[in-house]
């Protein structure tokens, strides 16, 4: 896949979004050239290895500071010469230096309808707030936690029978369509980040696109 967009994926766990991207590499015209986990022995690494993708573990617990870890991570990512860095369940807050270095070519997926519920425990927070709907958002990564320009979102209705776990499972199903679609836009050079704003096909996205 010589013309494919070179992608590095960062993970911290099970890697279900990673799997959704792996399964659609040819369709999206991407090549996942490396998968990096900040935690050893997570299932996401096995998923990558089963697909013959190069994997690396950079254990954050072995570093004395966030800065030292992110410096090493930045060099490791660069060693793959990626055109796009994808955060697929990567559970680390990044330093400004790392984010700046990859600005405009780093995408994250977050399990809420941003700007609602940045950070953790989004499903629980949506249920406790009595929300009628919940969802997931793909955005460019900036220095503001979960605060970069939102590209696209997918939504579902919260039912009275939903638990935190059932909601998490249903959101994952949305994400497995949402995230590859946005990655495909980037790979096709349709998606751009300019002056902290997002453009699709040359047009400014004034609000996130809703993916059904």
Secondary structure, DSSP 8 states (H G I E B T S, - for coil): -TTSEEEEEEESS--HHHHHHHTTHHHHTEEEEEEEESSTT-HHHHHHHHTT--EEE--GGGSSSHHHHHHHHHHHHHHTT-SEEEESS------HHHHHHTTTSEEEEESSSTTS--SS-HHHHHHHTT-SEEEEEEEE--SSTT-S-EEEEEEEE--TT--HHHHHHHHHHHHHHHHHHHHHHHHTT-EEEETTEEEETTEE-SS-EE--
